[in-house]
Amino acid sequence: MTSNGKGKSSVDSRIMVLGRSAVGKSALVVRYLTRRFIWEYDPTLECTYKHHSVVDDENVVMEILDTAGQDENIHREGGVRWADGFVLVYAINDRQSFEDITSIKQYIDETKKTNVQCVLVGSKSDLHHERLVSTVEGQKLAADMACAFFETSASEAGSEIPELFQELHREIKRRKLVENKPRRRSSAQQVKQVLTKMFNKQTSKTGPS
């Protein structure tokens, strides 16, 4: 794992992690990259990490942009345009962070102007005694956004954090395969076009002078 700039060469997936300040974005990223949990982070620090992983028996390279925690920096056009997919994070004990997700997703849609791959993550699931957002609410929002949903905690080993990044990579890969698939016209369409051209040519020859 290396901290890196937003380069595009030899990268399979570019992932941006977004959410309100103090929802645990950096903790999720660090847990995925290092399998460790760190309690304190600099909320002003923004890092892009290049990470080599294996997904479905395939070696892949991901770049993960861990965004700074200030709420005013949530909407950043450059990062959004750079990313292939998004991890949208709220904390289950922070109602406002959950309500912010809708506007974040809307901003992404307006900026990208294309189908957006994302996963919705309810973080700090270990703080169930402080829960302000139900699992059902998270599931419903994810269904409305047509994306996968995870509840997890960076403080717990064996969480689903690796799976959420891997699932997002799979969705990004599927979209790229569809976008890069050659658009071939059917044989019937090609024959029809040739016959139409021949008919038009014959008509022009036999028409009035």
Secondary structure, 3 states (H helix, E strand, C coil): CEECCCCCCCCCEEEEEEECCCCCHHHHHHHHHHCCCCCCCCCCCCEEEEEEEEECCEEEEEEEEECCCCHHHCCCHHHHHHCCEEEEEEECCCHHHHHHHHHHHHHHHHHHCCCCEEEEEEECCCCHHHCCCCHHHHHHHHHHHCCEEEECCCCCCCCCHHHHHHHHHHHHHHHHHHHHCCCCCCHHHHHHHHHHHHHHHHHHHHCCC
